[in-house]
Amino acid sequence: MFATVAAVNVSSLGFFDSGVGGLTVVRAVQELMPAEDILYLGDTARLPYGSKSPETIRQFAGEDVRFLISRGVKAIVVACNTATAHALPQLQERYRIPILGVIEPGVEAVLACENAERVGIIATRGTIRSHAYQHALALRRTGLMIHGQATPLLVPLIEENWIEHPATRAVLKTYLEPLIEKGIDTLMLACTHYPLLIPVLRELLPADVRLVDSATTCAEHLKKELTRLNLLETTAREGKLEIHLTDLSEEFEALARQFLKKSPGRIHRAVLGG
């Protein structure tokens, strides 16, 4: 997918998202590739991206990428489904550095199961409206039944840490009912916040519905690409995590801990633009 680029393996991997939800991808990468240093940018001053116009999303994503490139990262992960849907092709065309998104790995994971016939997708309005997942799936397998469901209330509920709250279960049940009625056999969690809901989803969904989350699939895809490009850090070391947010608050720090399942360490304030 990408031309081999000259880079030092110990350079950081860059990640960006509109907020801290992309830290679920970071956590998956840390578990799979513990030696990698990671530089994470959360554009918390301008979240959510899911409700913005495609033009604005592309502008913001470009600024996010320039911030990471200015700090010498060796590859970039767009850890945001909305930004991947609207901005990834333009970013890959403009910059020589390897830039990966979260959509393609998720699609590949769905299609890895030959028995997948009815696929449900839950995501922000922006991701559903982009039809990025729907198009990618339909292009690769004819006859696939694909049902997209915008689930705009889930991110705020997760960020309130209401994952086990009755209100979250009620909202999820309302969102899932149309998909269950359509007989889905696979559910794509097309938002990086949603892996935190997996225990609740397993309770609400029929037992035979397969879950595919963008965090785990993206981490696996990233490792394959880094290996192919000879950029994978293979030494026995513990990688460092550095988090930059465009707006700092105790709330975001608490959320970062929630998504990482450990202390995020010192969080830095980022200034974007240009």
LINURLIN-V703371 format. One record per residue. N is the residue number from 1. PSI is psi in whole degrees, 0 to 359 (999 if undefined). BURIAL is 1 if it has 9 or more other ideal C-beta (glycine too) atoms within 8 Angstrom, else 0. Layout:
BEGIN
n->N psi->PSI burial->BURIAL
n->N psi->PSI burial->BURIAL
END
This chain:
BEGIN
n->1 psi->322 burial->0
n->2 psi->149 burial->0
n->3 psi->149 burial->0
n->4 psi->133 burial->0
n->5 psi->151 burial->1
n->6 psi->121 burial->0
n->7 psi->150 burial->0
n->8 psi->129 burial->0
n->9 psi->332 burial->1
n->10 psi->359 burial->0
n->11 psi->156 burial->1
n->12 psi->156 burial->1
n->13 psi->135 burial->1
n->14 psi->138 burial->1
n->15 psi->143 burial->1
n->16 psi->152 burial->1
n->17 psi->168 burial->1
n->18 psi->341 burial->1
n->19 psi->224 burial->1
n->20 psi->0 burial->1
n->21 psi->328 burial->1
n->22 psi->349 burial->1
n->23 psi->344 burial->1
n->24 psi->325 burial->1
n->25 psi->316 burial->1
n->26 psi->315 burial->1
n->27 psi->318 burial->1
n->28 psi->322 burial->1
n->29 psi->318 burial->1
n->30 psi->323 burial->1
n->31 psi->325 burial->0
n->32 psi->325 burial->1
n->33 psi->72 burial->1
n->34 psi->343 burial->0
n->35 psi->349 burial->1
n->36 psi->134 burial->1
n->37 psi->142 burial->1
n->38 psi->133 burial->1
n->39 psi->117 burial->1
n->40 psi->133 burial->1
n->41 psi->123 burial->1
n->42 psi->120 burial->1
n->43 psi->61 burial->1
n->44 psi->339 burial->1
n->45 psi->341 burial->0
n->46 psi->16 burial->0
n->47 psi->159 burial->1
n->48 psi->153 burial->1
n->49 psi->335 burial->1
n->50 psi->338 burial->1
n->51 psi->2 burial->0
n->52 psi->164 burial->1
n->53 psi->156 burial->0
n->54 psi->322 burial->0
n->55 psi->317 burial->0
n->56 psi->319 burial->0
n->57 psi->317 burial->1
n->58 psi->322 burial->1
n->59 psi->312 burial->0
n->60 psi->317 burial->1
n->61 psi->321 burial->1
n->62 psi->319 burial->1
n->63 psi->322 burial->1
n->64 psi->315 burial->1
n->65 psi->317 burial->1
n->66 psi->324 burial->1
n->67 psi->314 burial->1
n->68 psi->318 burial->1
n->69 psi->324 burial->1
n->70 psi->343 burial->0
n->71 psi->13 burial->1
n->72 psi->30 burial->0
n->73 psi->155 burial->1
n->74 psi->341 burial->1
n->75 psi->159 burial->1
n->76 psi->138 burial->1
n->77 psi->123 burial->1
n->78 psi->93 burial->1
n->79 psi->43 burial->1
n->80 psi->122 burial->1
n->81 psi->320 burial->1
n->82 psi->315 burial->1
n->83 psi->323 burial->1
n->84 psi->315 burial->1
n->85 psi->321 burial->1
n->86 psi->338 burial->1
n->87 psi->344 burial->1
n->88 psi->312 burial->1
n->89 psi->319 burial->0
n->90 psi->322 burial->1
n->91 psi->317 burial->1
n->92 psi->327 burial->1
n->93 psi->327 burial->0
n->94 psi->325 burial->0
n->95 psi->145 burial->0
n->96 psi->338 burial->0
n->97 psi->144 burial->1
n->98 psi->128 burial->1
n->99 psi->122 burial->1
n->100 psi->152 burial->1
n->101 psi->185 burial->1
n->102 psi->352 burial->1
n->103 psi->309 burial->1
n->104 psi->315 burial->1
n->105 psi->321 burial->1
n->106 psi->319 burial->1
n->107 psi->316 burial->1
n->108 psi->322 burial->1
n->109 psi->322 burial->1
n->110 psi->313 burial->1
n->111 psi->348 burial->1
n->112 psi->339 burial->0
n->113 psi->113 burial->0
n->114 psi->339 burial->0
n->115 psi->357 burial->0
n->116 psi->122 burial->1
n->117 psi->326 burial->0
n->118 psi->109 burial->1
n->119 psi->126 burial->1
n->120 psi->146 burial->1
n->121 psi->124 burial->1
n->122 psi->135 burial->1
n->123 psi->178 burial->1
n->124 psi->166 burial->1
n->125 psi->319 burial->1
n->126 psi->318 burial->1
n->127 psi->317 burial->1
n->128 psi->316 burial->1
n->129 psi->333 burial->0
n->130 psi->337 burial->1
n->131 psi->20 burial->0
n->132 psi->312 burial->1
n->133 psi->316 burial->1
n->134 psi->314 burial->1
n->135 psi->315 burial->0
n->136 psi->319 burial->1
n->137 psi->314 burial->1
n->138 psi->327 burial->1
n->139 psi->332 burial->0
n->140 psi->337 burial->0
n->141 psi->112 burial->0
n->142 psi->147 burial->0
n->143 psi->357 burial->0
n->144 psi->132 burial->1
n->145 psi->121 burial->0
n->146 psi->128 burial->1
n->147 psi->111 burial->1
n->148 psi->138 burial->1
n->149 psi->112 burial->1
n->150 psi->133 burial->1
n->151 psi->65 burial->1
n->152 psi->340 burial->1
n->153 psi->347 burial->0
n->154 psi->318 burial->1
n->155 psi->311 burial->1
n->156 psi->321 burial->0
n->157 psi->319 burial->1
n->158 psi->318 burial->1
n->159 psi->343 burial->1
n->160 psi->0 burial->0
n->161 psi->37 burial->0
n->162 psi->36 burial->1
n->163 psi->321 burial->1
n->164 psi->7 burial->0
n->165 psi->143 burial->1
n->166 psi->327 burial->0
n->167 psi->320 burial->0
n->168 psi->318 burial->1
n->169 psi->320 burial->1
n->170 psi->317 burial->0
n->171 psi->314 burial->1
n->172 psi->316 burial->1
n->173 psi->319 burial->1
n->174 psi->317 burial->0
n->175 psi->322 burial->1
n->176 psi->333 burial->1
n->177 psi->312 burial->0
n->178 psi->326 burial->1
n->179 psi->320 burial->1
n->180 psi->320 burial->1
n->181 psi->330 burial->0
n->182 psi->358 burial->1
n->183 psi->35 burial->0
n->184 psi->145 burial->1
n->185 psi->348 burial->1
n->186 psi->139 burial->1
n->187 psi->120 burial->1
n->188 psi->127 burial->1
n->189 psi->89 burial->1
n->190 psi->43 burial->1
n->191 psi->136 burial->1
n->192 psi->348 burial->1
n->193 psi->329 burial->1
n->194 psi->338 burial->1
n->195 psi->334 burial->1
n->196 psi->342 burial->1
n->197 psi->359 burial->1
n->198 psi->315 burial->1
n->199 psi->320 burial->0
n->200 psi->320 burial->1
n->201 psi->321 burial->1
n->202 psi->330 burial->0
n->203 psi->326 burial->0
n->204 psi->336 burial->1
n->205 psi->154 burial->1
n->206 psi->148 burial->0
n->207 psi->335 burial->0
n->208 psi->4 burial->0
n->209 psi->125 burial->1
n->210 psi->136 burial->1
n->211 psi->134 burial->1
n->212 psi->118 burial->1
n->213 psi->147 burial->1
n->214 psi->340 burial->1
n->215 psi->306 burial->1
n->216 psi->315 burial->1
n->217 psi->324 burial->1
n->218 psi->319 burial->1
n->219 psi->317 burial->1
n->220 psi->318 burial->1
n->221 psi->319 burial->1
n->222 psi->318 burial->1
n->223 psi->319 burial->1
n->224 psi->317 burial->0
n->225 psi->318 burial->1
n->226 psi->322 burial->1
n->227 psi->315 burial->0
n->228 psi->323 burial->0
n->229 psi->4 burial->1
n->230 psi->39 burial->0
n->231 psi->0 burial->1
n->232 psi->133 burial->1
n->233 psi->117 burial->1
n->234 psi->1 burial->0
n->235 psi->159 burial->0
n->236 psi->83 burial->0
n->237 psi->163 burial->0
n->238 psi->118 burial->0
n->239 psi->157 burial->1
n->240 psi->151 burial->0
n->241 psi->128 burial->1
n->242 psi->122 burial->1
n->243 psi->131 burial->1
n->244 psi->130 burial->1
n->245 psi->145 burial->1
n->246 psi->347 burial->1
n->247 psi->126 burial->0
n->248 psi->141 burial->0
n->249 psi->161 burial->0
n->250 psi->328 burial->0
n->251 psi->315 burial->0
n->252 psi->325 burial->1
n->253 psi->319 burial->1
n->254 psi->321 burial->1
n->255 psi->319 burial->1
n->256 psi->318 burial->1
n->257 psi->320 burial->1
n->258 psi->317 burial->1
n->259 psi->325 burial->1
n->260 psi->340 burial->1
n->261 psi->25 burial->0
n->262 psi->174 burial->0
n->263 psi->133 burial->0
n->264 psi->354 burial->1
n->265 psi->196 burial->0
n->266 psi->133 burial->0
n->267 psi->132 burial->1
n->268 psi->154 burial->0
n->269 psi->129 burial->1
n->270 psi->144 burial->1
n->271 psi->120 burial->0
n->272 psi->170 burial->1
n->273 psi->159 burial->0
n->274 psi->999 burial->0
END
